[in-house]
Amino acid sequence: MSVPGARLIETARAGAPAVWVRVECTRGSAPREPGASMLVGALGEAGTIGGGHLEFEAIAQARRMLASGVRVAVRDVVLGASAGQCCGGAVVLSMRRIDARESPWLDALARLDEAGGTLWLATRAGDDDAPHTVVADAPPERPAEGTLVSRVDVAPWRVWLFGAGHVGEAVVRVLATLPLHLVWVDARADRFPAALPANVEVLESDSPAHEVRAIPSGADVLVMTHSHALDFDVCVALLAREDLGAVGVIGSATKAASFRARLARRGVAPGRIARLRCPIGEPPRGSDGPAVAVRHALDRHPGAIAISVAFELWSLRRARVPAGVPATGATR
């Protein structure tokens, strides 16, 4: 995961300095992609740049920066035996101190979390009280010597899930471990757990189908309410829009056939009906036999369904977003 701009702003305003460690580029095999980042404070960390010895040494250097007052550093690390990792590639890490004096440029990163897009950060070395990073829409033509220039690309990943039953809760718990922001919709307030991950937002609504109009463009949607009739109404509203990502509804092949036939009778165009993914999270089937029967029974466990659905949604997301463009929303 990467640390979103909102978390950096919180850190700057809290008065407890930290260091933002970011993968700038990679050569060959590396644990994480460019753009992956973590935030290192005096007592803890958020996010990850891949773990192992690389991360251990980066954390140690970040804490030395906090102790010494150094504001900017760059590390070029070869991931060979001497570095305690056998990936065989190399990574360039940037390290920027985050505190109150850097606040002016952090708002731009927070806006990028919401809107997506690309911006450039130019960070200079120095020990004065002025901000050390400036933001631009394009790379500087002639950066001054000692200036670190970083390209930041963000494609926000938003998911809406309708239904707070046992399967819905299991799916939410798994999806919340991914770099996304999830809106969880149900009419039954008592179905939502008291404690939820920071990237999960609850929306209690007496008319879940009416909430479809509030879904942001490009969001992925999962439908798994307590009622087939409600599932159908939500699907009708979803398929009326052309700007959403994946649209999936939980159910059997029989339910899928029934929904598609009813949608056709409603006059929904075949191309739109084809966008509906049902069943979702369907695991591959093997040959018949006792072992297969056991596996099929396990497939129906809410946790197993959640893993399958999350993997399918992640695969669809990867197919849409270019490599190296991180999602946001997981670490708040």
N, C-alpha and C positions, 0 to 999 in steps of 0.2 A: 504494500500500500504506500501511498504518498501522503505527505502532510498537507492538508488544504490551507489556503490563505487565511481562512477564518481562525484556524488554530494558531497560526503565527501571530495574528492580531491579538488574540487573547493572551498569548505569551508576552508580547510587547507591552500590553497594558497592565499586566499583572505585576510588573516590577521585578520579576525573577528572570534574569537573562538566560538565554539558551542559544544553542548553535544549530542552525539548519544545515544538515549534511545532505547533499544531493548528488546523484549520479549524473554527470554531464555527458559522458560518452563512453562507449565500450569498444574494445577490439577483441575479436574472437569470442570464446565462450566466457560468459560472466553470470553471476548469480541473479542480477536484476537488470532491467532495461533503463535506458536514459530517461530521466525524469523521476525515477523512484527516489524517495527521500525519507529522512527521519529527523526528529527533533530531539536534541540531547540537552537535558538540563543537568543541574548539579546532582540531582538525586534520582533521575529516572529518564526514560526514553519513550518516544511514541513513533510508530512507523518502523520501517526496516529497509535497509539497502541490500539485504540478502543473507544476513546472518554470518556465522562462522568467524574466522580470524579477521577477515576484511572489516566486518562490522565492529568486532572487538577493538581493533586498533583505531578505527574511526571514532568510536566513543571515547577512547582514551585521549586522542588528540583534541577532540572537541572540549573535553573537560580541562585540558591544559590551556586551551584558548580562553575558557571562562576564567581560569585563575590568573592568567597573564594579562588579559585585556586585549589580546590580538583579535581583530575584527574580521579578517578575511584570510583564507588559506586555500591552497589547491594541492591535492595529492594525486600523483600518477602511480597506480599500484599494479604491479605485475603479479598475476595470480598463480604463481608457481610454488614449488615446494618451500622456498624461503619465506613465503607469505602464509604458509600453513594451509594453502588451498591448491587443489590440483586442477582447477578449471582450465588452465592453459591460456587464458586470455588476459585482458588488462582493463582497468577502469580508471577514469579520471573523476575524482570527487571534488566538489566545491564545498567550502565551509564558510557560512556567513553568520556572524553574531546577530541575534535578534534581541533588541531591547527598545526602549522608548524612542531613542533617536532615529530608529529606522521606520517608525510608524508611517511616514508619508507614502511609501511605496507599497506597503502591505495591503492597503485598501484595493489597489488594482488587482492583486492576486485573489482577494476575496471575491471581487466581481467576476473574475475569470472562473472561479468555482461554479458560479451560477449560470453564466452565459456561455462559457466555453470560448475557445479561440486560441490565439497565439500572442504572446508579448515577449519582449526582450528585456533582460535585466543587465545593467552595466554597473559593476561594483568596483570601486577603487580602494586601494589600500590607504591607510592614514590613521591618525589618532586624534583628529579634531572632533568637534561636537556636531558637525553637520552630518546629514544622512549620507551613507556611503554607497547607496544604491539608487539608481534612477531607472525609470521605466520608459520604454519606447515601443512603437509599433513596428519598427524595423531595426535590424542590427546597425550599430554605429559604423560609419564608413571608415573612420580612422580612430579606433579606440586608443586612448593614451596608454603609454607603457605602464604595465602593472595593473591594468584594468581587466577584470574577469567578466566576460560576456556570456550570458546564458539564455538559451531559447526555452521558453516555457509553453508547452502545448497542453491544453486541457479539453477533454470531451466529457462533460458531466454525464454520469450514468444514473438515471432515475427509474425506479420500479414502483408500480402501484399493485397492491394485492388486495383483492376483494374476498373477505371471508376470514373469520377469526375462530374457526373450529380447530380440532386437534391437528389436522394436516396443515392448515394455514399457519398455526403457531410454529410448527416444526419447520416449515419453509422459511418463515421470517427469521428464526434463530440461525439457520444456515446462511441465508442471503446476507444477514447483517454482518457476517465476517468478511464480506467482499467490499471493495471500494465503491459504494453506491449510497444513494439516499432512497429510503423506502417509505412510502405512504401506505398505511394499513387501514382498510376501510371495513366497517361493519356497523350495523344498527344496534348491536347489543354491547353496551358499555361494559357489562360485567364479564365479557369474554376476553378483554384485553388484560394481560398481566400487569401487575403494579410496577414492575421494573422492566425496562426495555433498553436495548443498546442505544447509544446516542444518535445513531444514524437512522433510527426508526421513528416515524411520526404517525400518531394515531389520529384517525378521522372518524368520529362517530357520526353516523348519518342515518336518518330514517328513510332516505331515498337514495341508496347507493348508486343506482343507475343514473341519477341526475348529477352525480359527482364526476361523471366521465368528462364533462365539458371542462373541468378544472385541470385535467391531466395535461402536463406540458408536452409540447411536440417532441417526438422522438422517444418518449418513455416506453418501457416494456411493461406489459400488464398481464397479471395472472388472476384468474377467476376461479374461486373454490368456496362459494358460500354454502350455507346450510340448506339451500333450496334450489332445485333444478329450475324452477320457474324464475327465481331471481337471477340465477346464472344466465338464463336465456335473455332476460331483459337487459342485463349488463352487456352481454355480447352484442345485442342489437345496437345499443348505443355506441359501443366501441367500433363496430364495423361501419358505422355511419361516418367515422373519421378516417382520413387518408394519411394522417401525419404521425401515426403512432409507430412504435417499434414492433416487437413481437407481441402477439395477442394469443394467449393460451388459456384453455379452460380444462379443469380436471374432469376425468370421466373415462368411461369405457368406450370401446369401439361402437357399441350399440347407442350410447348417448351421443357420440359424435355424429353418427348417421342420422339420428333423430333431429339433432340441432340443425344439421345442414339442410335436411329436407324442410324443416319449418322455416328456416331463413329464406330458402328458395320460394316457398309459398308466400312469404312476406314481400317478395319482390326484390330481395337483396341480390345484387349482381354476382354472378359466379366468381369473378375475380376477387371480390371482397370476401365471399365465403371461403375461398381458398386460403385466405390469410389466417383463418382461424386454426390454431394448432390444438388438436384434441385427438387422442389422449396426449397429455404432456408428461415428460419424464418417463416415457415408456422404455424399460430396459430391454436389451436384446434377448430373444428367446432361443433356447437350445433345443435339443431333441427331447422327445417324450421320455418319461421314466420317473422313478421315485425321487431322485435327486432334484429333478426339474420341479416337481410338485412342491418340494420343500422350499426351493428358491422362489417360486411364485407366491407362496404364502408370506415369505419374508418381504417380498416386493411391496406388500400392502401395508407394511408397518409405516406409520407417519414419518419416522426418521429416514427410512429408505426412500420413500417418495420424495422427501425434501432434498436428499442428496441428488437424486436423479433429476429433479426439476431444476435445481441450482446448476448442475453441470450442463444441462441443455441450454439454460438461459445464458450461462457464461460462454458456451460455444457460439451461440448466435451473436453475442456481443463481440467476441473476438473477430468474427467474420465481417462485422460492420466497421470496426474501428481499426485504423492502421496501426501496425506495430510501433511501440514506442510512445504512443499517446496515452497518458494515464487517465483513468477515471478519477473522480473525487467523491468525497462524502463519507468515507469510512472512519476517519479519525477526527473526532470533534472534542 
